[in-house]
Amino acid sequence: MTDNEQMINQLKPFLQEAWSKAGFSTPTDVQTKAIPLILEGLDVIAESPTGTGKTLAYLLPVLNKIDPDKRNAQAVILASSQELVMQILSEVQKWGEGSGISSASIIGGANPKRQLEKLKKSPHLIIGTPGRVNELIKQKKLKMHAVKTIVLDEGDQLLTAEHKSTIENIVKSTLADRQVLLFSATLPPHTEGAAKELTKQPEIIKVKKDSTIVSGEVQHIYFISEQRDKIKIVEKLSRLETLKALVFMKDIGSLQVAAERLNYKDIPAIMLHSELTKQQRQANLKQFREGKQEMLLVTDIAARGLDIQGVTHVVHYDFPRDREQYIHRSGRTGRFGAEGIVISIVNEREERDLKKYCKELGFVPEQKDFYHGQIVDWKKR
């Protein structure tokens, strides 16, 4: 029996059965490294690229530790967006099937009364956004006295200046001998430092490239354009065949203006951002996932951590603020052996930054242009 098989065999029967049913043969690198440490009760800070199975790396051992016979919250998973919370909840329900483990989502913007009803049923596992979870703890509606594990999913988003004190309050409301787990696709020094303050002698895991996952062929290309003309590039991209594109924009205002301009030209483009209602966001995400819409305009926060299959193009409409953001966005395409194209629409100053990021990441981006509706090398146009 291999070490990985032994690791899976350490889990409770319901998890072994779910693993077998899912058809997985080998755990990913982050799962192989994190699961034994979490089962041992250690604090873990883990960095692993988008699409490498981070959710299961913490979820399997967390579910394994929950005692379904005790009627109280035993673990809390915090995530930065409503969509990510709902995605994690769906995984909890899938992997916890037949275990007797109950779960509930607690998100800002949802009906507070309905959430209180959920809490009255004493769910074992809470998945929520920090603001609402903290609010319910302060109101003594969410009792944390039996919570042994706190997970920070997309930890670099949660430990920003805006959320850090809220996260600290939530963590401190739990048992003194709690276990804290942080997972993220990138781990900048300030995030790692903040995570160390919340943890006790944490094990640090850094997976730069997963050896168990066939990485697809991803092409990094760019177009030169002034800000006002960037929308014209997106219009041309929308006419490409077999398109399923995520278009990243810096803020909600830019996103709404771009969507209006595209829709005015009869180019269907839907949006994902924090000011849409929960129903609108779910509907738009569903349409895009199912291929009914070819282009989804997103802000970074709304798209973080979401698992969307088959994205063919990632478009940096507004240039990423740093290399980490470039990695996060770009990791949405070329997953599990599929091909993908990462497109940056840049002015001359941004072109210099793009080349710098790419050089640090070990490749050279190619400049392109459109000719008769097709993407061509800019010298050949």
JOLINMO-V876817 format. One record per residue. N is the residue number from 0. BURIAL is b if it has 24 or more other ideal C-beta (glycine too) atoms within 12 Angstrom, else e. D_LAST is the distance of its C-alpha to the last C-alpha in whole Angstrom. Layout:
[[N,BURIAL,D_LAST] [N,BURIAL,D_LAST]]
//
This chain:
[[0,e,58] [1,e,55] [2,e,55] [3,e,52] [4,e,55] [5,e,57] [6,b,55] [7,b,55] [8,e,58] [9,b,60] [10,b,58] [11,b,60] [12,e,61] [13,e,59] [14,b,56] [15,b,56] [16,e,56] [17,b,53] [18,b,51] [19,e,52] [20,e,51] [21,e,48] [22,e,47] [23,e,46] [24,e,47] [25,e,46] [26,b,46] [27,b,43] [28,b,44] [29,b,44] [30,b,47] [31,b,49] [32,b,49] [33,b,50] [34,b,52] [35,b,55] [36,b,55] [37,b,55] [38,b,58] [39,e,60] [40,e,60] [41,b,57] [42,b,55] [43,b,51] [44,b,48] [45,b,45] [46,b,42] [47,b,39] [48,b,36] [49,b,35] [50,b,36] [51,b,38] [52,b,41] [53,b,43] [54,b,45] [55,b,47] [56,b,47] [57,b,50] [58,b,50] [59,b,52] [60,b,55] [61,b,55] [62,b,56] [63,b,58] [64,b,60] [65,b,61] [66,e,65] [67,e,65] [68,e,68] [69,e,68] [70,e,67] [71,b,65] [72,b,62] [73,b,61] [74,b,57] [75,b,55] [76,b,51] [77,b,49] [78,b,46] [79,b,43] [80,b,42] [81,b,44] [82,b,42] [83,b,42] [84,b,46] [85,b,46] [86,b,44] [87,b,46] [88,b,49] [89,e,48] [90,b,47] [91,b,51] [92,b,52] [93,b,51] [94,b,52] [95,b,55] [96,e,56] [97,e,60] [98,b,61] [99,e,62] [100,b,60] [101,b,59] [102,b,56] [103,b,55] [104,b,52] [105,b,53] [106,b,50] [107,b,50] [108,b,49] [109,b,51] [110,e,55] [111,e,57] [112,e,60] [113,e,59] [114,b,58] [115,e,61] [116,e,62] [117,b,60] [118,b,62] [119,e,65] [120,e,65] [121,b,64] [122,b,61] [123,b,61] [124,b,57] [125,b,55] [126,b,51] [127,b,50] [128,b,49] [129,b,50] [130,b,51] [131,b,53] [132,b,55] [133,b,56] [134,b,57] [135,b,59] [136,b,61] [137,e,62] [138,e,64] [139,e,65] [140,b,64] [141,b,62] [142,b,64] [143,b,63] [144,e,66] [145,b,65] [146,b,62] [147,b,61] [148,b,57] [149,b,55] [150,b,51] [151,b,48] [152,b,45] [153,b,42] [154,b,44] [155,b,42] [156,b,41] [157,b,45] [158,b,46] [159,b,44] [160,e,46] [161,e,46] [162,b,48] [163,b,50] [164,e,53] [165,b,53] [166,b,52] [167,b,55] [168,e,58] [169,b,57] [170,b,57] [171,e,60] [172,b,62] [173,b,62] [174,e,64] [175,e,65] [176,e,64] [177,b,61] [178,b,58] [179,b,55] [180,b,51] [181,b,48] [182,b,45] [183,b,41] [184,b,38] [185,b,38] [186,b,41] [187,b,40] [188,e,43] [189,e,45] [190,b,44] [191,b,46] [192,e,49] [193,b,50] [194,b,50] [195,e,52] [196,e,54] [197,b,55] [198,b,56] [199,e,58] [200,e,57] [201,b,54] [202,b,53] [203,b,49] [204,b,46] [205,b,43] [206,b,41] [207,e,37] [208,e,36] [209,b,38] [210,e,39] [211,b,40] [212,b,37] [213,e,34] [214,e,31] [215,e,28] [216,e,25] [217,b,23] [218,b,19] [219,b,19] [220,b,15] [221,b,15] [222,b,13] [223,b,14] [224,b,16] [225,e,19] [226,e,22] [227,e,22] [228,e,18] [229,b,18] [230,b,20] [231,e,17] [232,b,15] [233,b,18] [234,b,18] [235,b,15] [236,b,16] [237,b,20] [238,e,18] [239,b,17] [240,e,20] [241,e,23] [242,b,22] [243,b,25] [244,b,24] [245,b,26] [246,b,25] [247,b,27] [248,b,28] [249,b,30] [250,e,33] [251,e,34] [252,e,34] [253,b,30] [254,b,30] [255,e,32] [256,b,30] [257,b,27] [258,b,28] [259,e,30] [260,b,26] [261,b,25] [262,e,28] [263,e,28] [264,e,25] [265,e,27] [266,b,25] [267,e,28] [268,b,28] [269,b,31] [270,b,32] [271,b,34] [272,b,36] [273,b,40] [274,e,41] [275,b,41] [276,e,44] [277,b,44] [278,e,44] [279,e,41] [280,b,39] [281,b,41] [282,e,40] [283,b,36] [284,b,36] [285,e,38] [286,e,35] [287,b,32] [288,b,34] [289,e,35] [290,e,32] [291,e,33] [292,b,30] [293,b,26] [294,b,26] [295,b,28] [296,b,28] [297,b,31] [298,b,32] [299,b,33] [300,b,37] [301,b,36] [302,b,34] [303,b,36] [304,b,38] [305,b,37] [306,b,36] [307,b,34] [308,e,33] [309,b,30] [310,b,27] [311,b,24] [312,b,22] [313,b,23] [314,b,21] [315,b,22] [316,b,22] [317,b,25] [318,b,24] [319,b,27] [320,e,30] [321,e,31] [322,e,30] [323,b,33] [324,b,31] [325,b,28] [326,b,30] [327,b,31] [328,b,28] [329,b,26] [330,b,29] [331,b,29] [332,b,27] [333,b,27] [334,b,31] [335,e,33] [336,e,31] [337,b,28] [338,e,25] [339,b,23] [340,b,20] [341,b,20] [342,b,18] [343,b,19] [344,b,17] [345,b,18] [346,e,19] [347,e,19] [348,e,23] [349,b,22] [350,b,19] [351,e,22] [352,b,25] [353,b,22] [354,b,22] [355,e,26] [356,b,26] [357,b,24] [358,e,26] [359,e,29] [360,b,28] [361,e,27] [362,e,24] [363,e,20] [364,b,18] [365,b,14] [366,b,11] [367,b,9] [368,e,7] [369,b,7] [370,e,6] [371,e,9] [372,e,11] [373,e,10] [374,b,9] [375,e,7] [376,e,7] [377,e,6] [378,e,6] [379,e,4] [380,e,0]]
//
